[in-house]
Every structure is written in C-alpha cells, then in structure tokens.
C-alpha cells in the first residue's frame, strides 16, 4: 500500500545516522532568504514558511478537506526531505477524503471539446504543484490559441538559491543540496 511505502522510506532514511549526518546542517537557507529568492513548495516550507497555494487561495475542493501545511525548523537538506515525506502522508489523507465523498456516476463526460476557446482578456492562475507554485499567465484575443502564454514553474526560483545554499559547503554537498530542491531542468529552461 501507499502508506506502507511511505513508512518504508521513513524507516530507511529518517533515523539513519549516516543519512542524518550527511543532510543535517547542510544547504541552510533562512525563511527570509527563501522568500527573497521566490522559493515555493517544500523548499520554502522546510525553511519554516507555511506558504501553500491550496490553503492560501483554495481551489477545487481543497477548502473542503482536512489537511495540514507541513513546515520545517532547521532550513536544511534534511528538513526538505522530511517535509516531502510528511507531505506524502498529507496527500494520502486528502485523496482518502476525496474518495469518501465521491458520488457514483460519470466523472468525465463522453464528449470533450477538441479545442478550448478562450474569451479575450488576460488571466494568471496558480496552483500548488509537487515542487511548488505552478502558474500560467495567458493573454487571449479570442479563439483557440493564446496570443501570449507564460508558464512559471517553481524550479527556476528554487534553483536560483542553490549558490547561496552551497557556499561554505563541501563540493559533494552541492549534489545533496541540488537534489533537495528537486528541480527539473526542462522546466528551468522553459
């Protein structure tokens, strides 16, 4: 089961003294600096900032389910790992509540339009993605193609803080720090 898999990771790493020695105190970034860099998701929450779009600007059914925003205290690689682990428990909790409330019947209609037509105007929509805030800014002049489209992934802003988190660390720790902010290079490049 999913809960057992999370429990296995927890048992394997969380109390492992070698893992803790390699991750505690490594890649520190304060809450203030994380905010200044525009970090989001588990990377900023591990620095003690309880920022989560699902709670701060609820969408879909997030306001109707019970879940907690997980934050860290030590602002290091270990806290970024542990926040993600605890957020997996919260995700399972959210999914279970949604499944309990799911009513029988068709969920997706038989016919979906092949193309969506946007009204003229501009819009910015943001959601909480696994790596942090994911935003889409779109300008439309009408029709089925946007005039302008900009996607904001958390990967770039989280990556920008890498240098600051790596100063005065061992070279080998740079890999740990990079892994702890969980970037996808294709999203950074976008």
Secondary structure, 3 states (H helix, E strand, C coil): CHHHHHHHHHHHHHCCHHHHHHHCCCCCCCHHHHHHCCCCCHHHHCCCCCCCHHHHCCCCCHHHCCCCCCCCCCCCHHHHHHHHHHHHHHHHHHHHHHHHHCCCCCCCCCCCCCCCCCCCEEEEEEEEECCEEEEEEEEECCCCCCCEEEEECHHHHHHHCHHHHHCCCCHHHHHHHHHHHCCCHHHHHC
